[in-house]
Amino acid sequence: MATKPSSEYSEGSIRVLKGLEPVKQRPGMYTRTDNPLHVIQEVLDNAADEALAGHGKKIKVILHADGSISIDDDGRGIPFGMHPEENAPVIELVFTQLHAGGKFEKGKGGAYSFSGGLHGVGVSVTNALAKRLEATTYREGKVAHLAFEGGDVVDPLQIRPAAEGDRKSGTSVRVWPDGKYFETLAIPMAELAHLLRSKAVLMPGVTVSLANEKTKEIQTWIYKGGLNDYLMQTLNGELVIPVFEGEGFADAQSDNFAEGEGAAWCVAFTEEGATVRESYVNLIPTSAGGTHESGLRDGLFNAVKNFVEIHSLLPKGVKLLPEDVFARASYVLSAKVLDPQFQGQIKERLNSRDAVRLVSSFVRPSLDLWLNQHVEFGKKLAALAIKAAQSRQKAGQKIEKRKGSGVAVLPGKLTDCESRDLAHNEVFLVEGDSAGGSAKMGRNKESQAILPLRGKVLNTWEVERDRLFANTEIHDISVAIGVDPHGPDDTPDLSGLRYGKVCILSDADVDGSHIQVLLLTLFFRHFPKLIEAGHVFVARPPLFRVDAPARGKKPASKAYALDEGELNAHLDKLRKEGVRESAWSISRFKGLGEMNADQLWETTLNPDTRRLLPIQLGSIDFQHTEALITKLMGKGEAAARRELMELHGDAVEVDI
């Protein structure tokens, strides 16, 4: 009797990960795994959130001789009573359950108005990836203590009356990170010190300290001067104008933003030296920037542009762009956003679309006023920006002369951009003529070009290079970008490249994904140096739009979601805000052609709010990637493709 193969896919193949298992299985989805600093930061952020809410004045980090790390604060202390629904102590749930926390309810009714914690994931990840974690909380005249190993409770909750010498309130967490989840257990000291120092800067009057038991060294930071002192201590180079600093926060009468939302900033302009750029959202460092930085850039640019126009300072033929004003700017920006949306669990980049408008609406009028009160300084800043614009335009003219000597005629269906600045220019390879029409109307004519593609591009994996131009679409792509087809070992002439970004823009459905694959195959096979140099990107248009009615002081709103996951997250947010299930409407875009020009700009083309995915070869070697794509795209590889689908088909999310 034949036995069933072990690889059979059946009901028994489905495994449900419970508790903290998802974190242990895929730690890289929840935290950085090069070292444990980020899991320590999750605990530190909780202590900072207490201080941000006005309930603490001291945060202390101790590096113990045994390799463990303690974080102590004098906040309110984590509650330790029984949860009304879960029948377990609240402090235990915080450390053992994903999506359990006190920061979901924002606004006046919640425990935290503004916080970096969003998902209730943070310290449970710390616990999951620790050999041991001990938590002690002080509140209501009592002291509660419990301990975990590998995320599981080993010393159940014990509560005793507070003794003399115990602090009145606060939390103490001691963590022993587990080496099997990290490349090294060594904490990068410079990065940790910078993180602690920045917390002190952003919370004037709060004392932050770092004690090292091995070296006996203790560092303490307390700032009264805030952002200005910090920036001036960090900056190198002579200032062109005095530091521009300010802050702005929405009041209770604001129609557009929640009370308390806004930003504090400090900006310095120098002609030479490295620029210093740091941004934070609710005290969380956003090392990859995001929409709050875009708002600062937008506010600075519009104020300077307005000043230049009022005083007629712009020479003939020079056009000022945001990067000209921003090129020599150093800044520290601290934004407060009620319900921030971050990219990824480690919160390196802010994605909240409203943050652009929020920060810009406070920065621009403040700088407008400052420049008109200090006209001489305004003229110096304008001269710095105009000089940057002239340098940029000269560089663009040199590129224009090199490519002007060629004989290729640009394809007729290419709608080109006005600028000739390689670093600034983008071309979008758009699926379909109708979407191409919306893109042409919605784009920024200065820097964005549109090349519509008819139907599906040829699969070029097995097409000889000298036969490529027989296909009109591929001929047009090559001529438009200004680079000839080449191989991985060739040294192509990239001096004719006309765009710094070549962006694939297709529908968010299965057909759109197929077109993406065909174009990526073309670039990998016949233009690999463009990928290697970081010029190829994939645009990510949304699949859904959600329209929500006005609620209280909040006006009617619309939001876009890339996929089902984002859609469900947004609907959860609406439910928490008290919106009825039947009150909102969800529309699904069948394709880009359904979007009007404004929608396409807002979601997919606008550099401040879009999501653009850079295409990189990664750490896998070229030969391995080539063999894999041969299996996927080769005409004689049907058997290999079938085997691949049988092995890994269950890992694919299919949009039917």
C-alpha positions as CSV (number, residue, x, y, z in Angstrom):
1,M,0.0,0.0,0.0
2,A,1.4,3.4,-1.1
3,T,2.0,5.9,1.7
4,K,1.1,9.6,1.4
5,P,4.0,11.9,0.7
6,S,5.2,13.9,3.7
7,S,4.9,17.2,1.8
8,E,1.1,16.9,1.4
9,Y,-0.8,20.1,2.0
10,S,-3.9,19.5,4.2
11,E,-5.8,20.9,7.2
12,G,-3.2,19.5,9.5
13,S,-0.5,21.7,7.7
14,I,-2.0,24.9,9.1
15,R,-0.3,26.0,12.3
16,V,-1.6,28.8,14.6
17,L,1.2,30.6,16.5
18,K,0.0,31.7,19.9
19,G,1.3,34.1,22.6
20,L,4.8,35.3,21.8
21,E,5.6,32.5,19.3
22,P,5.3,34.8,16.3
23,V,8.1,37.0,17.7
24,K,10.4,34.1,18.4
25,Q,9.8,32.6,15.0
26,R,10.4,35.9,13.1
27,P,12.2,38.4,15.4
28,G,13.3,40.5,12.5
29,M,9.7,41.5,11.8
30,Y,9.4,43.1,15.2
31,T,12.8,44.5,16.1
32,R,16.4,45.0,14.9
33,T,18.4,41.8,15.4
34,D,22.0,43.1,14.9
35,N,22.1,43.9,18.7
36,P,19.5,44.3,21.5
37,L,19.4,48.1,21.6
38,H,16.0,48.3,20.1
39,V,14.3,45.9,22.6
40,I,15.9,48.0,25.4
41,Q,14.6,51.1,23.6
42,E,11.0,49.7,23.8
43,V,11.2,49.8,27.6
44,L,12.9,53.2,27.6
45,D,10.1,54.6,25.3
46,N,7.5,53.5,27.9
47,A,9.4,55.4,30.6
48,A,9.7,58.4,28.3
49,D,5.9,58.2,27.5
50,E,5.2,58.5,31.3
51,A,7.4,61.7,31.5
52,L,5.8,63.0,28.3
53,A,2.4,62.6,29.9
54,G,3.7,64.7,32.9
55,H,4.0,61.8,35.4
56,G,7.8,61.4,35.8
57,K,11.0,63.4,36.2
58,K,13.7,60.7,36.2
59,I,14.8,57.9,33.9
60,K,17.7,55.8,34.8
61,V,19.4,53.1,32.7
62,I,21.9,50.7,34.3
63,L,24.3,48.3,32.4
64,H,24.9,45.5,34.9
65,A,28.1,43.5,35.1
66,D,26.2,40.3,34.2
67,G,25.1,41.7,30.8
68,S,21.6,42.6,31.9
69,I,20.1,46.1,31.5
70,S,17.7,47.9,33.9
71,I,15.4,50.8,33.1
72,D,13.9,52.6,36.0
73,D,11.4,55.5,36.0
74,D,9.3,57.4,38.5
75,G,6.0,57.4,36.5
76,R,2.7,56.0,37.6
77,G,3.8,52.4,37.6
78,I,2.1,49.6,35.5
79,P,-1.2,48.6,37.0
80,F,-1.1,45.1,38.6
81,G,-4.8,44.4,39.3
82,M,-6.8,41.8,37.5
83,H,-7.9,42.7,34.0
84,P,-11.7,42.8,33.8
85,E,-11.9,40.6,30.7
86,E,-8.7,38.5,30.5
87,N,-8.8,37.2,34.1
88,A,-5.0,37.8,34.5
89,P,-2.9,40.6,36.2
90,V,-2.6,43.6,33.8
91,I,1.2,43.7,34.3
92,E,1.4,40.1,33.1
93,L,-0.7,40.8,30.0
94,V,1.5,43.8,29.1
95,F,4.6,41.5,28.9
96,T,3.1,38.4,27.5
97,Q,0.4,39.4,25.0
98,L,1.0,41.0,21.7
99,H,-1.4,44.0,21.1
100,A,-2.0,44.6,24.8
101,G,-1.2,48.1,26.1
102,G,-2.6,51.4,27.5
103,K,-2.0,53.5,24.4
104,F,-4.8,52.6,22.0
105,E,-7.3,55.1,23.4
106,K,-5.9,58.4,22.4
107,G,-7.2,61.8,23.5
108,K,-8.6,63.1,26.7
109,G,-10.3,59.8,27.7
110,G,-7.2,57.7,27.3
111,A,-4.3,57.1,29.8
112,Y,-1.9,58.7,27.3
113,S,-2.7,61.7,25.0
114,F,0.5,61.5,23.1
115,S,2.8,58.4,23.1
116,G,5.3,56.5,21.0
117,G,3.6,53.2,21.9
118,L,1.0,52.4,19.3
119,H,0.5,48.6,18.8
120,G,0.9,47.3,22.4
121,V,3.7,45.1,20.9
122,G,6.9,46.8,22.3
123,V,7.8,45.3,25.7
124,S,6.2,41.9,24.9
125,V,8.8,41.7,22.1
126,T,11.5,42.6,24.7
127,N,10.2,39.8,26.9
128,A,9.9,37.2,24.1
129,L,13.6,37.7,23.1
130,A,15.0,37.7,26.7
131,K,16.4,34.8,28.7
132,R,15.0,36.5,31.7
133,L,13.0,39.6,32.5
134,E,12.1,41.0,35.9
135,A,9.4,43.7,36.3
136,T,8.7,45.6,39.5
137,T,6.0,48.3,39.8
138,Y,5.3,50.8,42.6
139,R,1.9,52.3,42.9
140,E,-1.0,52.8,45.4
141,G,1.3,52.2,48.4
142,K,2.2,48.7,47.1
143,V,5.1,47.0,45.3
144,A,4.4,44.3,42.8
145,H,7.0,42.0,41.3
146,L,7.1,39.1,38.7
147,A,9.7,37.5,36.5
148,F,9.7,35.7,33.1
149,E,12.0,33.4,31.2
150,G,11.8,33.1,27.5
151,G,8.6,35.1,27.7
152,D,6.8,32.8,30.1
153,V,6.0,33.6,33.8
154,V,8.4,31.8,36.2
155,D,7.9,33.9,39.3
156,P,4.2,34.7,39.6
157,L,3.0,38.1,40.7
158,Q,3.8,38.9,44.3
159,I,2.4,42.1,46.0
160,R,3.6,43.5,49.2
161,P,3.1,46.8,51.1
162,A,5.6,49.5,50.2
163,A,8.4,49.7,52.8
164,E,10.4,52.7,53.9
165,G,12.9,53.6,51.2
166,D,10.7,52.3,48.3
167,R,9.8,54.9,45.7
168,K,6.2,56.1,45.8
169,S,5.5,55.3,42.2
170,G,7.3,54.0,39.1
171,T,8.4,51.0,37.2
172,S,11.7,49.0,37.1
173,V,12.4,46.5,34.3
174,R,15.6,44.4,34.2
175,V,16.3,42.4,31.0
176,W,18.8,39.7,30.1
177,P,18.7,39.6,26.2
178,D,18.9,36.1,24.7
179,G,22.0,35.7,22.5
180,K,20.4,33.3,20.1
181,Y,18.2,36.1,18.6
182,F,20.9,38.7,18.1
183,E,24.1,38.8,16.1
184,T,25.9,40.3,19.1
185,L,24.8,41.1,22.7
186,A,27.1,44.1,22.9
187,I,25.1,47.3,23.2
188,P,26.5,50.1,20.9
189,M,27.3,52.6,23.6
190,A,27.6,55.7,21.4
191,E,24.1,55.0,20.0
192,L,22.6,54.4,23.5
193,A,24.2,57.6,24.9
194,H,22.9,59.6,21.9
195,L,19.4,58.1,22.4
196,L,19.3,59.0,26.1
197,R,20.7,62.4,25.5
198,S,18.0,63.1,22.9
199,K,15.3,62.1,25.4
200,A,16.6,64.7,27.9
201,V,16.7,67.3,25.1
202,L,13.1,66.7,24.1
203,M,11.9,66.7,27.7
204,P,13.4,69.8,29.4
205,G,13.6,69.3,33.1
206,V,13.6,65.5,33.0
207,T,16.9,63.9,34.3
208,V,18.1,61.0,32.2
209,S,21.1,58.9,33.4
210,L,23.3,56.0,32.3
211,A,25.3,54.0,34.8
212,N,27.8,51.3,33.8
213,E,28.7,48.8,36.6
214,K,31.8,47.5,34.8
215,T,33.5,50.9,34.2
216,K,31.8,52.6,37.2
217,E,31.0,55.5,34.9
218,I,27.8,57.5,35.3
219,Q,26.5,60.0,32.7
220,T,23.7,62.3,33.4
221,W,21.8,64.6,31.1
222,I,19.3,67.4,32.0
223,Y,18.6,70.2,29.6
224,K,16.9,73.5,30.3
225,G,17.7,75.1,26.9
226,G,16.1,72.4,24.8
227,L,16.6,72.0,21.1
228,N,18.8,75.1,20.5
229,D,21.5,74.1,23.0
230,Y,21.5,70.6,21.6
231,L,21.8,71.6,18.0
232,M,24.6,74.1,18.7
233,Q,26.6,71.6,20.6
234,T,26.3,69.1,17.8
235,L,26.8,71.4,14.8
236,N,30.1,72.2,13.0
237,G,30.4,75.1,10.7
238,E,29.7,78.9,10.8
239,L,26.1,80.0,10.8
240,V,24.9,82.0,7.8
241,I,22.0,83.4,9.8
242,P,21.0,83.0,13.5
243,V,19.3,79.8,14.5
244,F,15.6,79.8,13.6
245,E,13.6,78.1,16.3
246,G,10.0,77.9,17.3
247,E,7.0,75.7,18.1
248,G,3.3,75.5,17.4
249,F,0.6,73.3,18.8
250,A,-3.1,73.1,18.0
251,D,-5.6,74.4,20.6
252,A,-9.0,73.2,21.4
253,Q,-10.6,75.4,18.7
254,S,-8.6,73.8,15.9
255,D,-10.8,72.3,13.2
256,N,-8.0,70.4,11.4
257,F,-5.9,68.9,14.2
258,A,-6.3,67.4,17.7
259,E,-5.6,69.6,20.7
260,G,-1.9,69.5,21.5
261,E,-0.7,68.2,18.1
262,G,2.1,70.2,16.5
263,A,5.9,70.5,16.6
264,A,8.9,72.2,18.0
265,W,11.9,72.9,15.8
266,C,15.3,74.4,15.6
267,V,16.9,75.0,12.2
268,A,20.5,76.3,11.4
269,F,22.0,77.1,8.0
270,T,25.7,76.7,7.3
271,E,27.7,77.1,4.1
272,E,30.2,74.3,4.9
273,G,30.5,71.2,7.1
274,A,28.3,68.2,7.6
275,T,24.6,68.8,8.2
276,V,22.9,67.5,11.4
277,R,19.4,66.3,10.9
278,E,17.4,64.6,13.7
279,S,13.7,64.2,14.0
280,Y,11.4,62.7,16.6
281,V,7.7,61.8,16.9
282,N,6.3,61.7,20.4
283,L,10.0,61.3,21.5
284,I,10.6,58.3,19.2
285,P,13.7,58.9,17.0
286,T,12.7,58.6,13.3
287,S,16.1,58.0,11.7
288,A,14.6,57.5,8.3
289,G,12.6,60.7,8.5
290,G,9.1,60.8,7.1
291,T,6.2,63.1,6.6
292,H,6.9,65.4,9.6
293,E,10.3,66.2,8.0
294,S,8.5,66.7,4.7
295,G,6.3,69.2,6.5
296,L,9.3,71.1,7.8
297,R,10.9,71.2,4.3
298,D,7.6,72.4,2.8
299,G,7.2,75.1,5.4
300,L,10.8,76.4,5.0
301,F,10.6,76.3,1.2
302,N,7.3,78.2,0.9
303,A,8.4,80.9,3.4
304,V,11.7,81.5,1.6
305,K,10.1,81.3,-1.8
306,N,7.5,83.9,-0.7
307,F,10.3,86.2,0.7
308,V,12.3,85.9,-2.5
309,E,9.3,86.8,-4.6
310,I,8.3,89.8,-2.4
311,H,11.8,91.2,-2.6
312,S,12.4,90.3,-6.3
313,L,15.6,88.5,-5.5
314,L,15.5,85.6,-8.0
315,P,17.8,86.1,-11.1
316,K,16.3,85.5,-14.5
317,G,16.2,81.9,-15.6
318,V,16.7,80.5,-12.1
319,K,14.0,78.3,-10.5
320,L,14.0,77.7,-6.8
321,L,13.2,74.1,-5.6
322,P,12.7,72.7,-2.1
323,E,16.1,71.0,-2.1
324,D,17.8,74.3,-2.8
325,V,16.5,75.8,0.5
326,F,17.0,72.5,2.4
327,A,20.5,71.7,1.1
328,R,22.4,73.5,3.8
329,A,19.8,73.1,6.6
330,S,20.6,71.4,9.9
331,Y,17.7,70.8,12.2
332,V,16.2,69.1,15.2
333,L,12.5,68.5,14.8
334,S,10.2,67.2,17.6
335,A,6.6,66.5,16.4
336,K,3.6,65.5,18.5
337,V,1.0,63.5,16.6
338,L,-2.0,62.0,18.3
339,D,-2.2,58.7,16.3
340,P,1.0,58.4,14.4
341,Q,1.4,55.8,11.6
342,F,4.9,54.4,11.4
343,Q,6.5,52.3,8.7
344,G,7.3,49.0,10.4
345,Q,7.4,48.0,14.0
346,I,10.8,49.7,14.7
347,K,9.2,53.1,13.9
348,E,12.2,54.5,11.8
349,R,9.9,56.5,9.5
350,L,6.7,58.4,10.0
351,N,4.0,57.7,7.3
352,S,1.1,59.8,8.7
353,R,-0.1,61.9,5.7
354,D,-1.5,64.7,7.8
355,A,1.9,65.3,9.4
356,V,3.0,67.2,6.3
357,R,0.2,69.7,6.7
358,L,0.5,69.7,10.5
359,V,4.2,70.7,10.7
360,S,4.1,73.0,7.6
361,S,1.1,74.9,8.9
362,F,3.1,76.0,12.0
363,V,6.6,76.4,10.4
364,R,5.7,78.5,7.4
365,P,3.9,81.5,9.1
366,S,6.5,81.5,11.9
367,L,9.4,81.8,9.3
368,D,7.4,84.2,7.2
369,L,7.2,86.5,10.2
370,W,10.8,86.0,11.2
371,L,12.2,86.7,7.7
372,N,10.1,89.9,7.4
373,Q,11.3,91.1,10.8
374,H,15.0,90.3,9.9
375,V,15.2,91.3,6.2
376,E,19.0,91.3,6.1
377,F,19.1,87.7,7.4
378,G,16.3,86.8,5.0
379,K,18.4,88.1,2.1
380,K,21.4,86.0,3.2
381,L,19.3,82.9,3.4
382,A,17.8,83.6,0.0
383,A,21.3,84.1,-1.5
384,L,22.3,80.6,-0.1
385,A,19.3,79.0,-1.7
386,I,19.8,80.8,-5.0
387,K,23.4,79.7,-5.1
388,A,22.4,76.1,-4.6
389,A,19.8,76.4,-7.4
390,Q,22.3,77.8,-9.8
391,S,24.8,75.0,-9.1
392,R,22.0,72.4,-9.6
393,Q,21.0,74.0,-13.0
394,K,24.6,74.2,-14.2
395,A,25.0,70.4,-13.5
396,G,21.8,69.8,-15.4
397,Q,23.0,71.7,-18.4
398,K,26.2,69.6,-18.6
399,I,24.2,66.5,-18.7
400,E,22.0,68.0,-21.4
401,K,25.0,68.7,-23.7
402,R,26.3,65.2,-23.4
403,K,23.0,63.6,-24.4
404,G,22.2,66.3,-27.0
405,S,24.9,64.9,-29.3
406,G,23.0,61.5,-29.6
407,V,20.8,60.6,-32.6
408,A,18.0,58.9,-30.7
409,V,14.6,60.7,-31.1
410,L,12.5,60.5,-27.9
411,P,9.3,58.4,-28.2
412,G,6.2,60.4,-29.1
413,K,4.1,59.0,-26.3
414,L,6.7,60.1,-23.6
415,T,5.4,63.2,-21.7
416,D,8.7,64.6,-20.6
417,C,9.5,66.8,-17.6
418,E,10.8,70.4,-17.7
419,S,13.9,69.9,-15.5
420,R,17.1,68.4,-16.7
421,D,18.4,67.8,-13.2
422,L,19.2,64.0,-13.0
423,A,18.9,63.9,-9.2
424,H,15.5,65.5,-9.3
425,N,13.9,63.8,-12.4
426,E,11.7,60.7,-12.4
427,V,10.0,58.7,-15.2
428,F,7.0,56.6,-14.5
429,L,6.4,53.6,-16.7
430,V,2.6,53.4,-16.5
431,E,0.4,50.5,-17.2
432,G,-2.3,51.5,-19.8
433,D,-3.2,54.7,-21.7
434,S,-6.0,55.7,-19.4
435,A,-3.8,55.6,-16.3
436,G,-1.2,57.4,-18.3
437,G,-3.7,60.2,-18.9
438,S,-4.4,60.6,-15.2
439,A,-0.7,60.5,-14.4
440,K,0.0,63.2,-17.0
441,M,-2.6,65.5,-15.4
442,G,-1.7,64.7,-11.8
443,R,2.2,64.7,-12.0
444,N,4.6,67.5,-11.1
445,K,5.5,68.8,-14.6
446,E,8.8,70.1,-13.4
447,S,10.3,66.8,-12.4
448,Q,8.0,63.9,-13.4
449,A,7.8,62.3,-16.8
450,I,5.2,59.7,-17.9
451,L,5.7,56.9,-20.4
452,P,2.4,54.9,-20.9
453,L,2.8,51.2,-21.9
454,R,0.2,49.4,-23.9
455,G,-0.7,45.9,-22.6
456,K,1.9,43.5,-21.1
457,V,5.5,44.0,-21.9
458,L,7.4,41.2,-23.7
459,N,9.0,38.6,-21.4
460,T,12.7,39.4,-22.3
461,W,14.4,36.8,-20.2
462,E,15.4,34.7,-23.2
463,V,15.4,37.5,-25.9
464,E,18.9,38.2,-27.4
465,R,20.1,41.8,-26.8
466,D,20.3,42.6,-30.5
467,R,16.7,41.6,-31.0
468,L,15.3,43.8,-28.1
469,F,14.6,46.8,-30.2
470,A,12.3,44.9,-32.5
471,N,9.7,45.4,-29.6
472,T,8.4,48.9,-29.7
473,E,7.6,49.2,-26.0
474,I,11.2,48.1,-25.0
475,H,12.7,50.4,-27.6
476,D,10.8,53.3,-26.2
477,I,11.8,52.5,-22.6
478,S,15.5,52.3,-23.5
479,V,15.4,55.6,-25.5
480,A,13.4,57.4,-22.9
481,I,15.8,56.5,-20.0
482,G,18.8,57.2,-22.2
483,V,20.8,54.0,-21.5
484,D,21.5,51.1,-23.9
485,P,20.8,47.5,-22.9
486,H,23.8,45.7,-21.3
487,G,24.9,42.7,-19.3
488,P,26.1,42.3,-15.7
489,D,29.8,42.3,-16.7
490,D,29.5,45.2,-19.2
491,T,30.5,48.8,-18.4
492,P,27.6,50.8,-20.0
493,D,27.7,54.5,-20.6
494,L,25.4,55.9,-18.0
495,S,26.2,59.5,-18.8
496,G,23.1,59.7,-21.0
497,L,20.8,58.6,-18.2
498,R,17.9,61.1,-18.2
499,Y,16.2,60.3,-14.9
500,G,17.5,59.6,-11.4
501,K,14.4,57.4,-10.7
502,V,12.8,54.9,-13.1
503,C,9.5,54.0,-11.5
504,I,7.3,51.1,-12.4
505,L,3.7,52.1,-11.9
506,S,1.1,49.4,-12.4
507,D,-2.3,48.4,-11.0
508,A,-2.4,47.1,-7.4
509,D,-4.0,43.8,-8.6
510,V,-2.6,40.5,-10.0
511,D,-2.3,41.7,-13.5
512,G,-0.4,44.8,-12.3
513,S,2.0,42.5,-10.3
514,H,2.6,40.5,-13.5
515,I,3.5,43.7,-15.4
516,Q,5.9,44.6,-12.5
517,V,7.6,41.2,-12.8
518,L,8.0,41.5,-16.6
519,L,9.5,45.0,-16.3
520,L,11.8,43.9,-13.4
521,T,12.9,40.9,-15.6
522,L,13.7,43.4,-18.3
523,F,15.8,45.6,-16.0
524,F,17.6,42.7,-14.3
525,R,18.4,40.9,-17.6
526,H,19.2,43.9,-19.9
527,F,19.8,46.9,-17.6
528,P,21.4,45.4,-14.4
529,K,23.7,48.4,-13.8
530,L,20.6,50.7,-13.3
531,I,19.4,48.4,-10.5
532,E,23.0,48.2,-9.1
533,A,23.2,52.1,-9.0
534,G,19.8,52.4,-7.3
535,H,17.8,53.9,-10.1
536,V,14.9,51.4,-10.3
537,F,11.8,51.7,-8.1
538,V,8.3,50.3,-7.9
539,A,5.4,52.7,-7.1
540,R,2.8,51.3,-4.7
541,P,-0.7,52.6,-5.5
542,P,-3.5,51.8,-3.0
543,L,-6.1,49.1,-3.6
544,F,-8.8,50.6,-1.3
545,R,-10.2,54.0,-0.4
546,V,-12.2,54.5,2.9
547,D,-14.6,57.5,3.2
548,A,-15.6,58.2,6.8
549,P,-18.3,60.8,7.9
550,A,-17.7,63.8,10.1
551,R,-17.5,62.8,13.8
552,G,-17.6,65.5,16.5
553,K,-15.1,68.2,15.6
554,K,-13.4,65.9,13.1
555,P,-14.5,66.7,9.5
556,A,-15.3,63.9,7.0
557,S,-12.2,62.1,6.0
558,K,-10.8,59.8,3.4
559,A,-7.9,57.3,3.7
560,Y,-6.2,54.9,1.3
561,A,-4.9,51.4,2.0
562,L,-2.4,49.4,0.1
563,D,-3.9,46.0,0.9
564,E,-6.4,44.1,3.1
565,G,-4.1,44.4,6.1
566,E,-3.9,48.2,6.0
567,L,-7.7,48.4,5.3
568,N,-8.5,46.3,8.4
569,A,-6.1,48.4,10.5
570,H,-7.9,51.6,9.4
571,L,-11.3,50.2,10.0
572,D,-10.2,49.2,13.5
573,K,-9.2,52.8,14.1
574,L,-12.6,54.1,12.9
575,R,-14.3,51.6,15.3
576,K,-12.2,52.9,18.2
577,E,-13.2,56.4,17.3
578,G,-16.9,55.3,17.7
579,V,-17.8,55.3,14.0
580,R,-20.7,53.0,13.2
581,E,-20.0,50.0,10.8
582,S,-22.5,51.2,8.3
583,A,-21.4,54.8,8.3
584,W,-18.2,54.5,6.3
585,S,-17.9,53.4,2.6
586,I,-15.1,51.3,1.1
587,S,-14.3,51.5,-2.6
588,R,-11.8,49.2,-4.3
589,F,-9.8,50.5,-7.3
590,K,-10.0,48.1,-10.2
591,G,-7.1,49.9,-11.7
592,L,-5.1,53.1,-12.0
593,G,-7.4,54.3,-14.7
594,E,-10.2,54.6,-12.1
595,M,-8.2,57.2,-10.2
596,N,-8.6,60.8,-11.1
597,A,-5.5,63.0,-11.4
598,D,-5.7,64.4,-7.8
599,Q,-6.1,60.9,-6.3
600,L,-3.1,59.6,-8.2
601,W,-1.0,62.5,-7.2
602,E,-2.0,62.3,-3.5
603,T,-1.5,58.5,-3.2
604,T,1.2,57.5,-5.6
605,L,3.1,60.5,-7.2
606,N,3.6,63.0,-4.4
607,P,7.1,62.5,-3.0
608,D,5.9,63.6,0.5
609,T,3.1,61.0,0.8
610,R,3.7,58.2,-1.7
611,R,5.4,54.8,-1.0
612,L,8.2,54.1,-3.5
613,L,9.9,50.7,-3.1
614,P,13.7,50.8,-4.2
615,I,14.7,47.7,-6.1
616,Q,18.0,46.1,-4.9
617,L,19.8,42.9,-5.6
618,G,20.3,42.3,-1.8
619,S,22.9,39.9,-0.3
620,I,22.2,37.0,-2.7
621,D,24.8,36.6,-5.4
622,F,24.0,37.4,-9.0
623,Q,24.2,33.8,-10.2
624,H,21.7,32.6,-7.6
625,T,19.2,35.3,-8.5
626,E,19.7,34.6,-12.2
627,A,19.0,30.8,-11.6
628,L,15.8,31.7,-9.6
629,I,14.5,34.1,-12.3
630,T,15.3,31.5,-15.0
631,K,13.1,29.1,-13.1
632,L,10.3,31.7,-12.9
633,M,10.5,33.2,-16.4
634,G,12.1,30.6,-18.6
635,K,9.9,29.1,-21.3
636,G,11.2,25.5,-20.8
637,E,11.0,25.7,-17.0
638,A,7.4,24.6,-16.5
639,A,8.3,21.5,-14.4
640,A,10.7,23.5,-12.2
641,R,8.0,26.2,-11.7
642,R,5.4,23.6,-10.7
643,E,7.8,22.1,-8.1
644,L,8.5,25.6,-6.7
645,M,4.8,26.3,-6.4
646,E,4.1,22.9,-4.7
647,L,6.9,23.6,-2.2
648,H,6.1,27.3,-1.4
649,G,2.6,27.9,-2.7
650,D,1.2,28.1,0.8
651,A,3.5,31.1,1.6
652,V,1.9,33.3,-1.1
653,E,-0.9,35.7,-0.5
654,V,-3.3,35.5,-3.5
655,D,-5.6,38.3,-4.5
656,I,-8.5,36.6,-6.2
